[in-house]
Amino acid sequence: MLLFFTLGLLIHFVFFASIFDIYFTSPLVHGMTPQFTPLPPPARRLVLFVADGLRADALYKLDENGNSRAPFIRNIIMHEGSW
């Protein structure tokens, strides 16, 4: 009984510690050299969309009826975007 309690406590501690490792680790990469270009910028403005939980694979998948969950953004990705 004590073995199962200790093992369960250890597993819960590992899972709890992994949350902090995953969510509180900085995504910044330090030590990179800055890159410069002699070309002028291609645009005067930048539009940046930030959506929590909006992953690229969610835009490519279709729902049960064969429809996209984000048809406008999926259309831009499939037909108008440049990569």
N, C-alpha and C positions, 0 to 999 in steps of 0.2 A: 504494500500500500504506500509506504514512504517512497519507494522507488518510482512509482507512477506519479506521485505528487511532485517529486523533484524533477523528473523528466518533463512533466507538463509545465512546471514553472520555468524550466530552462528553455523550452520551445517558445513559450510566450515571451520571455525576455528577448530571445533572438528576433522574433517577429517585431516586437516593439522597437528594438534598436535599429532594425532595418528601415523602419519608417523615417527615422532621423537621417540615416545615411542616404536614402533616396531623395527625400524632399528638401533637405537642408544642405545639400552639396552644391557649391557654386558652379554654374555652367560656363563661367568665364575661363578662357584659356589664357594663361599668362606667359610672357616670354616670347611673344610673336613679334616679328619685325614689321613695322608699318610699310605698306605698299603705296607707292605714289604713281600717278599716271599723268602724262603731259596733255591728255585729251580733255576737252571741256566736259562738264557733266551732261548727260543725255536729257535731263529734265530739271526744271527749277524747283519742283516740289516732289515730295515723297509721300505716298499714302501707305500707311502700315496698318494692316488689320491684325488685331490680337484677339484671339478667342480661346478661352480656356476649354480644353477638351476637343478642339477642332484639329483633328489629325488628317494628314493627307489621305490615308487609306479610307477614311470615312467619306471623302468626296468621290472616290472611285467606286465604292460599293453601291449597289442598288438595293432597294427594299423588296418586300415580298411581291409587289405588283410590277416590279421592273422600273420603278421611278427613282430618280435621284432625290436624296434628302436636301441637297442644296443645288437646284438646277442651274441657277445663274452662275455660281462659282464653278460648277462642273463644266458648263459650256465654255467658260473662259479657259479653264485648264485644258480641255480637250481640243478646242478649235482656235483660240486666239492667243494663248500664252506662248511665250518664247522661252526656251530653256537652254 
